[in-house]
Amino acid sequence: MRLLPPNAAHRAALLALKAGLMPPAPRLDDPVLRSHVFGLDFASPVGLAAGFDKDAEAVRALYRLGFGFVEAGTVTPRPQAENPRPNLWRLPADEGLVNALGFPSDGVERFVANMRRTYEAGPLPGPFGANVGKNRDTAAEDADADYAAGVEACAPVADYLVVNISSPNTPGLRDLQAGARIGALLDAAMAARGRAEPEAPPPLLVKFAPDMDEMALREAAEACMAAGVDGIVLGNTTVDRPATLASADVPVRGGLSGRPLFPRALAALRVLARAVDGRLPLVGCGGIDGPDAAYAMIRAGASLVQLYSALIWRGPGLVTEVGSGLAERLRRDGFSSVSGAVGADL
Ligand SMILES: Cc1cc2nc3c(=O)[nH]c(=O)nc-3n(C[C@H](O)[C@H](O)[C@H](O)COP(=O)(O)O)c2cc1C
């Protein structure tokens, strides 16, 4: 895969999964890894982060890699093209990626149709998340309507929803994280969820950037709790370029992910965990490349973790490695379940 240009490798990986060409991972069925978070049951706390399967084309195959849960998207209400290429770069010396894709999407109608087709073969083996965003050409003042549309359309086909306001590649998107805007946006998203699924509304999460400072994270946490959302994903890619990067010619635009993001993601998670103080479950994401990183995220306050970039560097076997390594570490430290270790370092 790495001999192909990055965009082509991504497409090839998705097609291979869809065609069933990836060998399934051994099923991890270990009671120590089981948890119950925002009303859902997870056989493993290790999930696939958003952005790999943006249109929910290969969801069932992704569980076969060993993920306890899968998040597809970001999906936008209307179809839109990716940003002009180049928009995806590998940083091999750092095991990192930079992307400036900008939400390429077939649109929410196709996403929902893909999921309906997926469910025709029976229920999925773990919770499925739909991550929603806004179209590039939707004016900032109309953003709430885009999120409401995505939430309303996806609620019937998702076990949980994620409002993504932290991609650095849609101009103005991160401004929605700020105190003045976020309250109205979350109210609109929550109302849309209630309209779609009044009987059993799926949990709704918000995904933030690891670039937020302590004050911004505290404000964001308060806004989430005031709106009644069910959890927070922290976080997305960073616009920072750490001085520790070994790669030459790192692109200045786009979001950095993978191993060089980990210290920042972990530090931000710790701040957020202190701010929410157990009142909201957190999903830790950013630079997880093995069981130690996943375990550190959990001990810093994450109830669940997600990864994406390290798959490019370590291959699909990484998912089982993280799951079984996590189980080993939990037992070693005397925990009988993931939930016992959540926030142990705080
Ligand atoms: C190529 C690429 C595309 C991504 N697209 C999305 C996206 O559409 N929506 C989203 O919420 N996050 C997206 N992300 C961010 C990931 O979900 C994740 O938050 C981030 O990459 C940090 O995790 P990682 O270091 O394990 O990759 C994308 C990341 C990459 C590398």
PDBQT file of the ligand as one rigid body, heavy atoms in Angstrom, charges set to zero:
ROOT
HETATM    1  C1  LIG A 401      -6.778  11.184   6.322  1.00  0.00    +0.000 C 
HETATM    2  C2  LIG A 401      -7.552  11.592   7.517  1.00  0.00    +0.000 A 
HETATM    3  C3  LIG A 401      -8.867  11.996   7.371  1.00  0.00    +0.000 A 
HETATM    4  C4  LIG A 401      -9.621  12.366   8.485  1.00  0.00    +0.000 A 
HETATM    5  N1  LIG A 401     -10.923  12.738   8.333  1.00  0.00    +0.000 NA
HETATM    6  C5  LIG A 401     -11.685  13.017   9.423  1.00  0.00    +0.000 A 
HETATM    7  C6  LIG A 401     -13.063  13.322   9.285  1.00  0.00    +0.000 A 
HETATM    8  O1  LIG A 401     -13.630  13.317   8.200  1.00  0.00    +0.000 OA
HETATM    9  N2  LIG A 401     -13.753  13.599  10.423  1.00  0.00    +0.000 N 
HETATM   10  C7  LIG A 401     -13.176  13.584  11.677  1.00  0.00    +0.000 A 
HETATM   11  O2  LIG A 401     -13.876  13.825  12.675  1.00  0.00    +0.000 OA
HETATM   12  N3  LIG A 401     -11.876  13.304  11.817  1.00  0.00    +0.000 NA
HETATM   13  C8  LIG A 401     -11.125  13.012  10.733  1.00  0.00    +0.000 A 
HETATM   14  N4  LIG A 401      -9.802  12.699  10.889  1.00  0.00    +0.000 N 
HETATM   15  C9  LIG A 401      -9.203  12.762  12.236  1.00  0.00    +0.000 C 
HETATM   16  C10 LIG A 401      -9.185  11.403  12.917  1.00  0.00    +0.000 C 
HETATM   17  O3  LIG A 401     -10.494  10.943  13.163  1.00  0.00    +0.000 OA
HETATM   18  C11 LIG A 401      -8.474  11.509  14.278  1.00  0.00    +0.000 C 
HETATM   19  O4  LIG A 401      -9.204  12.386  15.091  1.00  0.00    +0.000 OA
HETATM   20  C12 LIG A 401      -7.041  12.030  14.158  1.00  0.00    +0.000 C 
HETATM   21  O5  LIG A 401      -6.428  11.573  12.972  1.00  0.00    +0.000 OA
HETATM   22  C13 LIG A 401      -6.188  11.635  15.347  1.00  0.00    +0.000 C 
HETATM   23  O6  LIG A 401      -6.112  10.237  15.482  1.00  0.00    +0.000 OA
HETATM   24  P1  LIG A 401      -4.880   9.360  14.858  1.00  0.00    +0.000 P 
HETATM   25  O7  LIG A 401      -3.620  10.050  15.254  1.00  0.00    +0.000 OA
HETATM   26  O8  LIG A 401      -5.049   8.013  15.477  1.00  0.00    +0.000 OA
HETATM   27  O9  LIG A 401      -5.111   9.352  13.392  1.00  0.00    +0.000 OA
HETATM   28  C14 LIG A 401      -9.034  12.336   9.775  1.00  0.00    +0.000 A 
HETATM   29  C15 LIG A 401      -7.709  11.922   9.914  1.00  0.00    +0.000 A 
HETATM   30  C16 LIG A 401      -6.972  11.542   8.814  1.00  0.00    +0.000 A 
HETATM   31  C17 LIG A 401      -5.552  11.093   9.011  1.00  0.00    +0.000 C 
ENDROOT
TORSDOF 0
